[in-house]
Amino acid sequence: MVVKTKLSGNVLKVYMPLRKPKLSASGKNIVIATTRGPAGTSVEYEGHKVLVVANAFIKNSEQQPERTRDPREKNAAAKDAKPK
């Protein structure tokens, strides 16, 4: 993906094209733009090339929320599983 950057005063602007929505590996999000790790830019800061990492996504409304467990449940189950 081509990432364009522009330095305006003290603000780094990052421009990325949106792509066809794709389900993330975890299934929790729908990715619409990503650099897929560090992407080089034409911007320099104090003599060093600036790299950016960016992701644009929306929440997957079909993903079921995980049930929040009481931490005591896990401890009680582990305690019962120990051999005597």
N, C-alpha and C positions, 0 to 999 in steps of 0.2 A: 504494500500500500504506500502510495506517495503521500508523505506528510510535508506540508509547507509551513514554514514558520516566519514570523516577522517580529522584530524587536521595535517596539514603540515606546521610547523613553525607558521606563523601568518595568514595562509589561511585555511578556513573551506571549505572542498570539500563535496558536496552533490551529491549522486548518487541515481537516481530514475529510475525504469524501465518504458519505454514508453508503453502505452496501446493503445487499439483500439480507434481511434478518436471518440469523442463524442461531440455533440453540447452543448455549455454552456447554462445555464438557460435563459440568455438574448438573445441568438441566435447570438451574435456578434462575438463569437470566437469558435474555435474547440479545445477542451482540449485533450492533448495527455499524460499528466502526472500531478498529483496533490496530495498533502498531505491531502487535504480536512480539512484544519485547522492545528493547531500546532501539530507537530509530535516530539516525544521524540527522543533523540539521545544518543549515548554512550559518547559523548564529554562533558567535563566539562570546565567551564571558571570561574576562581577565586572561585572554590569550588561549583559552581552551575551547574546543568544539563542544557545543551543548547537545546532549542526547535527551530525547523525551520518550516517555512511556505513556500511552493514552488508550483508554477504553471507553466506548460509549455503548450503553446497554439499557434495556428496559427490563423490569421484573417480569418473570414468567408467571402470569396469572393462573396458569394451570397447575403450577407446582403446589403441592399440598404442604402447608406449614407443619414443621416437626412439632410433636408434642413435647412440651417442656416437662421434664421429669423432676420429681423431688429428689435431691441428692441422697436423701436417706434411703430411698428405694434401692439404688445401686449398691450402697454399702450393706444393706440388709440381705440382698441377693448374694453378694460375694461372701458374706459371713456364713450363710446357709450352705454354700457350695463347698466349703472347705471340708476335707476328710477329717474324721474324728479318730 
